Amino acid sequence: MESQNTKKSIPKKDPKREEDAHIDLALRPSNWEDYIGQEKIKKNLRVILDAALKRAESSDHLLFYGQAGLGKTTLAHLVAKEMGANLKVTSGPTLEKMGDLAAILSNLESGDVLFIDEAHRLNHQIEEVLYPALESRKLHLVIGKGPGARTFSLDLPPFTLIAATTRANLLSGPLRSRFGASFKLDYYTVADIEAILERSAKLLGVAAEPAALNAIAKASRFTPRIANRLLKRARDYAEVNDMPTITEEAARNALEMLEIDELGLEPTDRQLLSIIIEKFNGGPVGIQTLAAALNDDRGIIEDVYEPYLMSIGLLNRTPAGRRVTAEGYKHLGYKISKDGLL
Ligand code: ADE
């Protein structure tokens, strides 16, 4: 039996992230109007930003959470731009010592936006420095050790922290409570992804059939970063085959070569499902056992594979562990009998 509050592991870096970083940079919208989708968030953010602008103040601190690749960093850039502010970027894992954060905070200028990516990986000590900075714009520093140690307090200029995380549940309660607003970025609709792909194809200077963009959108896990990566692979395929346009066939062939199926599942996703079916009779199976059977990192399973498999109804997380759904069996081509799963 797996308890609900089992300590969650912190995921390692998603290996695809590095490759995606420069795609993001090239295709990231640099204007608010060009950001497609997440309409509710944009509407709410707009009110917060316009009110802050009207008062000539910094906006409240903001938390963006949701799966990787959904546009949290892009949104942070756009918020800074809309506020006419400088954006300073750092991340949870790079802030190792208190001094690292103190250096960044003490260099902030009035109105700056500080973006901390992967905020769930901030260590406890760093969080302790962050609390008073967020709450009362004070930086408390301890110089020296033991009886001779002295504390200094430095006033900070008005600034806005934007924290992004894939795992809001791993943020400490006190940190979470210091944000004026939290926004959960959801998976995009196919129509939104198609619009993003159309824009990206234009930026890349490549022609693509609407049916090609539709096939890529459907295989994109409803995630712009993945969609853009697949578009680039389809462009490669068309290019080496001397096709001036990415046709539907080119897109489908490129996806097939990448072993990505029509639901966007990769071999690792299918392996995860088939291991649960074959070795654990469809589940329930505990996450630790599953990670060992897959020989993969638990954090990656929880953070990368599972959310999408659950969102499309192929996998369930139950208190007793993971279970493959009837849809999951069907998708992998397993037969289902009248009175249960075979
Ligand atoms: N590229 C990545 N995410 C995007 C978005 N939400 N809108 C437009 N282009 C994007």
Boltz pocket constraint, residues with backbone or C-beta under 6 A from the ligand:
constraints:
  - pocket:
      binder: B
      contacts: [[A, 27], [A, 28], [A, 29], [A, 34], [A, 35], [A, 36], [A, 37], [A, 69], [A, 70], [A, 71], [A, 74], [A, 196], [A, 199], [A, 224], [A, 225]]
      max_distance: 6.0
